[in-house]
Amino acid sequence: METIQNKTYDEIQVGDTATLSHVLTKKDIELFAVMSGDVNPAHVDEVYAKSSIFHGIIAHGMYGGSLISTVLGTQLPGPGTIYLSQSLDFKKPVCVGDTLNVSVRVKEKKDKKNIVVLDCKCDNQKGHEVISGEAVVMAPTEKINRPKTILPNVVVQEEDSEWFKQFIEIQQKNKPIKVGIVHPVNVASLGGAIDAAEEGIIEPVLIGPENKIKAAGEEGDIDLSKYEVVGTRH
């Protein structure tokens, strides 16, 4: 089993380094936008981004900053680290497909409160520096060695409303499909069927206890007069 361990304050030496390399994907940018709420069109709107000075979508500046945080929290010093401050200078944009090579280097140790100061930077695959800065952390004093947590797989999908809009536009060009709607005895199930009928997607046949279907129609203020109802006991 893969583990994650730290370097304690006493183990850390000035000049120690740690690195991480990551290829930026569109999914990375979308997930960061979802988590941060930052929907600046430079990051999420391809049409706008193509007309910008960068001619395409770029990563959020703090995405690179989050990778620096990853190195500090998982490698140097690692688990038990307390982040105190971080300065960042953003020098070049990072685009989809770029490789971010992240490195941190111990610059100074301060025995009072076990403070460690580190130089931080991110270079791209061409060797150009895209981010630089300095982090100040409180290093752990106890050794920690833990199993590495396996993160869940995240699937990014379009908003349901957009998908349904496209589906409805396609289906409206075709003849409605005759569909048996079984036991639509509440407002949600009955209303969904009638909405689909009004959009021209289906021709519903309502099957179930007629009194319950009609009661759901009255509750939801749904006009059932133009739809076929097949009454059943249950």
Order of alpha helices (4+ residues) and beta strands (2+ residues): beta-beta-alpha-alpha-alpha-alpha-beta-beta-beta-beta-beta-alpha-beta-alpha-beta-alpha-beta
